[in-house]
Amino acid sequence: NVANLFLARATARTREVAVRTALGAGSRRLARQFLTESVVITAIGSALALVVAYWGSRLLVSKAPTSIPRASEIGIDGNVLLFLLGLAVVTALIFGVVPALQMSRGMPIASLREGGRGARGGLALRGLRQALVVSEVALAVVLVVGASLLVKSFWKMERVDPGFVPDRMLVVQIQLPQSRYGGYADGDRVRAFYADVYR
């Protein structure tokens, strides 16, 4: 989403970059400006994502049943922070600097005419924006399909006939002491014990 915002913002600033280039601003100066803006925006987006992920994981863990093994260990660790940092750096570099370099090179004169009407960025910029939109839609479709299949499976599992009436039933686990029923030799005694219990 931050990358799409960068590309849309860069497209909207085509005329501004054209004027700066006409006044003598070099590609390095434009790249520095765009990089500074992208670093700030990416840092804010990453911080918000980290806060949402932290509180969201805490909420999900607090609502999770105690039967889930190692549920207390679910959370944000160093690997997640490193991945977020790497993704933020890549996003800031690629989608902050590349549009500035593309627009500063060979800026069409038509973008300065008629108040910049019709200036929509280069073909490469549009292609990158379209590729991002397609990838986001594809990921969203995968997530929606996966979530719907999960809900459908859970709904079907809730309606499976277990073969008995589960209402007003009590489940008890029995662990026989190893001092009296340990070893293979006591297998007959264990079976006899459970046979007496089931009677």
C-alpha positions in Angstrom: 0.0 0.0 0.0 2.8 2.4 0.8 4.4 1.6 -2.5 1.2 2.3 -4.4 0.9 5.6 -2.5 4.5 6.5 -3.6 3.8 5.7 -7.2 0.5 7.7 -7.3 2.2 10.6 -5.6 5.1 10.5 -8.0 2.7 10.5 -10.9 0.8 13.5 -9.5 4.1 15.4 -9.1 5.2 14.9 -12.7 4.9 18.6 -13.5 6.7 19.7 -10.3 9.6 17.4 -11.2 9.6 18.8 -14.8 9.8 22.4 -13.5 12.6 21.6 -11.1 14.5 19.8 -13.8 14.0 22.7 -16.2 15.3 25.1 -13.5 18.5 23.0 -13.1 17.8 20.5 -10.4 19.8 17.4 -11.0 18.7 13.8 -10.7 20.7 13.3 -7.5 19.0 16.3 -5.8 15.6 15.0 -6.8 16.5 11.5 -5.7 17.6 12.8 -2.3 14.3 14.7 -1.8 12.2 11.7 -2.8 14.3 9.4 -0.7 13.9 11.5 2.4 10.1 11.7 1.9 9.9 8.0 1.3 12.0 7.1 4.3 9.7 9.2 6.6 6.5 7.8 5.1 7.8 4.3 5.2 9.0 4.7 8.8 5.5 5.9 9.9 3.8 3.1 8.0 6.1 0.5 9.5 5.6 1.8 13.0 1.9 1.7 12.6 2.1 -1.8 11.2 4.2 -2.9 14.1 1.7 -1.5 16.6 -1.2 -3.2 14.9 0.7 -6.5 14.7 1.7 -6.3 18.4 -1.8 -5.5 19.8 -3.5 -7.8 17.3 -1.3 -10.8 18.2 -1.8 -10.1 21.9 -5.6 -10.0 21.4 -5.6 -13.2 19.5 -3.4 -15.0 22.0 -5.6 -13.8 24.9 -8.7 -15.2 23.1 -7.0 -18.5 22.1 -8.0 -21.7 24.0 -5.6 -23.2 26.4 -5.5 -26.4 24.4 -3.3 -24.8 21.7 0.3 -25.8 22.4 2.8 -23.0 23.0 0.2 -20.3 22.4 2.0 -18.1 24.9 5.1 -18.0 22.7 3.2 -16.4 19.8 4.3 -12.8 19.3 6.7 -10.5 17.6 10.4 -11.5 17.9 13.7 -10.4 16.3 13.0 -12.2 13.0 9.8 -10.3 12.5 11.5 -7.0 13.3 14.4 -7.8 10.9 11.9 -8.7 8.1 9.9 -5.5 8.7 13.1 -3.4 8.7 14.3 -5.0 5.4 10.9 -4.6 3.8 10.8 -0.9 4.8 14.3 -0.2 3.5 13.5 -1.9 0.1 10.2 -0.1 -0.2 11.8 3.3 0.6 14.7 2.8 -1.8 12.8 1.3 -4.8 9.5 3.2 -4.7 11.1 6.5 -3.4 14.1 6.9 -5.7 13.2 5.1 -8.9 10.2 7.3 -9.8 12.3 10.4 -9.3 15.1 9.1 -11.5 12.7 8.0 -14.2 10.9 11.4 -14.2 14.1 13.5 -14.1 15.5 11.6 -17.2 13.9 12.7 -20.5 11.0 14.5 -18.9 8.5 15.2 -21.7 8.0 18.8 -22.6 4.3 18.1 -22.9 4.1 17.9 -19.1 4.9 21.6 -18.9 2.4 22.7 -21.6 -1.2 23.5 -20.8 -0.8 23.3 -17.1 0.5 19.8 -17.2 -2.8 18.3 -18.4 -2.5 14.7 -19.5 0.8 14.1 -17.7 0.5 10.7 -16.2 4.1 9.5 -15.9 6.1 7.2 -18.1 5.1 3.8 -19.4 7.5 2.1 -16.9 5.9 3.9 -14.0 2.4 2.9 -15.1 3.5 -0.6 -15.7 5.0 -0.8 -12.2 1.8 0.6 -10.7 -0.4 -1.9 -12.6 1.9 -4.8 -11.5 1.5 -3.7 -7.9 -2.3 -3.5 -8.2 -2.4 -6.9 -9.8 -0.2 -8.5 -7.1 -2.3 -6.9 -4.4 -5.5 -8.2 -5.9 -4.0 -11.7 -6.3 -2.9 -11.8 -2.7 -6.3 -10.5 -1.5 -8.0 -13.3 -3.6 -5.8 -15.9 -2.1 -6.4 -14.7 1.5 -10.2 -14.5 0.9 -10.3 -18.0 -0.6 -8.2 -19.4 2.2 -10.3 -17.8 4.9 -13.6 -18.9 3.3 -12.3 -22.5 3.1 -11.2 -22.4 6.7 -14.6 -21.1 7.8 -16.4 -23.7 5.7 -14.2 -26.5 7.2 -14.9 -25.3 10.7 -18.6 -25.1 10.0 -18.6 -28.7 8.7 -16.6 -29.9 11.7 -19.1 -28.4 14.0 -21.8 -30.4 12.4 -20.1 -33.8 12.3 -22.0 -36.5 14.1 -19.6 -37.9 16.8 -21.7 -41.1 17.3 -22.8 -40.1 20.8 -24.8 -37.4 22.5 -22.2 -34.9 23.8 -24.6 -33.0 26.0 -24.1 -33.3 29.8 -21.0 -35.5 29.4 -17.9 -35.4 31.5 -14.5 -36.4 30.1 -12.0 -37.8 32.6 -8.4 -38.8 32.0 -7.0 -41.7 34.0 -3.3 -42.2 34.5 -2.3 -45.4 36.2 0.7 -45.2 38.5 3.8 -46.6 37.0 4.8 -48.2 40.3 1.9 -50.6 40.1 1.1 -50.9 36.4 4.5 -50.3 34.7 6.1 -52.6 32.2 4.9 -55.0 29.6 4.3 -57.7 32.1 1.4 -55.7 33.7 -0.5 -55.4 30.4 -3.1 -57.9 31.5 -3.6 -56.0 34.8 -4.0 -52.7 32.9 -6.6 -54.2 30.6 -8.4 -55.8 33.5 -8.5 -52.4 35.3 -10.1 -50.6 32.3 -12.5 -53.4 31.8 -13.7 -53.0 35.5 -14.0 -49.2 35.0 -16.1 -49.6 31.8 -18.5 -51.9 33.6 
